[in-house]
Amino acid sequence: MNVVILAAGMGKRMQSALPKVLHPLAGKPLLAHVIDTARGLSPSKLCVIYGHGGAAVPEMVAKQNNGTRTSIDTALQQPQLGTGHAVMQALPQIDEDAPTLVLYGDVPLTTLDSLQRLVAAAGTDKLAILTVEQQNPFGLGRIVREGGQIVRIVEEKDATPEERAIREINSGIMMMPTRHLKQWLSSLQNNNAQGEYYLTDIVARAVADGVPVVSAQPSGEWEVAGVNSKVQLAELERRHQLNLANALLEKGVTLMDPARIDIRGELVCGRDVTIDVGCVFEGKVELADGVTVGAHTVIVNAKVAAGAQIKPFCHIEDAVVGAKSVIGPYARLRPGTELAEDVHIGNFVEIKNSQIAAHSKANHLAYIGDATVGSRVNIGAGTITCNYDGANKFRTVIGDDAFIGSDSQLVAPVTVGAGATLGAGTTLTKDAPAGQLTISRAKQMTIEGWKRPVKVKK
């Protein structure tokens, strides 16, 4: 089949320089959602019609192209003279012998199941429309039936009072035989209130040509809801997030409040996972069995192994957290962090591009960057690996069972041997031998007779 996605609108009500179809929903552009769903139908041709936004839409589409999937063509609609005119721009790029499905780049939540029902209803010789009944269909095209059969679609501005009372609306999503579509488009006229070529006018032409016009219905109204304003975008964002939350609940995940979670990518959860309120998941995140995630935590492209506990207000990005580890609160794991089993990273500790072996701890106020840390290491509060000299970065190596005293600075490249102890306040510029105490601090002095200054009264 052919799939044509209409994405040429400016979106004036969005009050933004960004083309409407490029505004994000759940972390990716509206248009990307439609493309991903369309690809689920395995179309032979996929074409996006763009208009406003210059090269921005084609550039985004180019990023969606992948050699292992259906490639995407683009066609420019300039000027924008309506939906029928938009589909005309795709005709040179689609296969006349295959049926054509028309989708919209600003209608992001239509499910694959609903589209498959529409495709089944259309077959190879019918015009099929995705319709839905709404309590308040104001502003939408109405489905006009006679004897139960669809005979035409009338737009709100062109409808009579009787037609405006109809609750069954046209979603705009339809499928039809392409050989007929070409003929119908060539006969469209723009003698309507908008002065545009309506794609919906092909319904009356199909009836006149004896082509059956049928319908299919989505599972919910939200599947055909479009985005024309930031208000509508926010509404669909919450609808989509609730759908994702419900899917997690069905799989056994405990969500403390399904209305307060944001998934902007793919979240894969094992059994008995618990997620508190206000958490954000971006990219691909994997939470294994028994993981708990505390409130207001952000996790990006990360893996958290079984039984790990992420306490509130943590930020984890491109990192791996080992089984039974305890992270936070207020911890930050930056890209390249790999924690083994039972590692404790406490409040206001930042780890970057470092590997920490099993049972090691950094519980307070530390920065560990470009480091390899062994097992059963204790890193005291205020410890810093000084990994950057202003031009280059260097690595710190800490052996098993080492003890790093509070307020120590490890000036890389430097190695702390296995079982070594650094006294509190040490600035380490040379390797510390295994099994020994190394200390570097100024000699303590007491100044006899010293008195604290007193503020002079004016």
Secondary structure as GFF3:
##gff-version 3
##sequence-region A 1 458
A	DSSP	beta_strand	2	7	.	.	.	ID=ss1
A	DSSP	three_ten_helix	12	14	.	.	.	ID=ss2
A	DSSP	three_ten_helix	20	22	.	.	.	ID=ss3
A	DSSP	beta_strand	24	25	.	.	.	ID=ss4
A	DSSP	beta_strand	28	29	.	.	.	ID=ss5
A	DSSP	alpha_helix	30	39	.	.	.	ID=ss6
A	DSSP	beta_strand	45	50	.	.	.	ID=ss7
A	DSSP	alpha_helix	56	64	.	.	.	ID=ss8
A	DSSP	beta_strand	73	76	.	.	.	ID=ss9
A	DSSP	alpha_helix	83	88	.	.	.	ID=ss10
A	DSSP	three_ten_helix	91	93	.	.	.	ID=ss11
A	DSSP	beta_strand	100	104	.	.	.	ID=ss12
A	DSSP	alpha_helix	112	122	.	.	.	ID=ss13
A	DSSP	beta_strand	127	133	.	.	.	ID=ss14
A	DSSP	beta_strand	142	146	.	.	.	ID=ss15
A	DSSP	beta_strand	149	154	.	.	.	ID=ss16
A	DSSP	three_ten_helix	156	158	.	.	.	ID=ss17
A	DSSP	alpha_helix	161	164	.	.	.	ID=ss18
A	DSSP	beta_strand	168	176	.	.	.	ID=ss19
A	DSSP	alpha_helix	178	186	.	.	.	ID=ss20
A	DSSP	three_ten_helix	199	201	.	.	.	ID=ss21
A	DSSP	alpha_helix	202	208	.	.	.	ID=ss22
A	DSSP	beta_strand	213	216	.	.	.	ID=ss23
A	DSSP	three_ten_helix	221	224	.	.	.	ID=ss24
A	DSSP	alpha_helix	230	250	.	.	.	ID=ss25
A	DSSP	beta_strand	254	255	.	.	.	ID=ss26
A	DSSP	beta_strand	261	269	.	.	.	ID=ss27
A	DSSP	beta_strand	274	275	.	.	.	ID=ss28
A	DSSP	beta_strand	279	287	.	.	.	ID=ss29
A	DSSP	beta_strand	292	293	.	.	.	ID=ss30
A	DSSP	beta_strand	298	300	.	.	.	ID=ss31
A	DSSP	beta_strand	303	304	.	.	.	ID=ss32
A	DSSP	beta_strand	309	310	.	.	.	ID=ss33
A	DSSP	beta_strand	315	317	.	.	.	ID=ss34
A	DSSP	beta_strand	320	321	.	.	.	ID=ss35
A	DSSP	beta_strand	326	327	.	.	.	ID=ss36
A	DSSP	beta_strand	332	333	.	.	.	ID=ss37
A	DSSP	beta_strand	338	339	.	.	.	ID=ss38
A	DSSP	beta_strand	344	347	.	.	.	ID=ss39
A	DSSP	beta_strand	350	352	.	.	.	ID=ss40
A	DSSP	beta_strand	355	356	.	.	.	ID=ss41
A	DSSP	beta_strand	361	364	.	.	.	ID=ss42
A	DSSP	beta_strand	367	369	.	.	.	ID=ss43
A	DSSP	beta_strand	371	373	.	.	.	ID=ss44
A	DSSP	beta_strand	378	379	.	.	.	ID=ss45
A	DSSP	beta_strand	384	386	.	.	.	ID=ss46
A	DSSP	beta_strand	396	398	.	.	.	ID=ss47
A	DSSP	beta_strand	403	404	.	.	.	ID=ss48
A	DSSP	beta_strand	409	411	.	.	.	ID=ss49
A	DSSP	beta_strand	414	416	.	.	.	ID=ss50
A	DSSP	beta_strand	421	422	.	.	.	ID=ss51
A	DSSP	beta_strand	427	428	.	.	.	ID=ss52
A	DSSP	beta_strand	437	438	.	.	.	ID=ss53
###
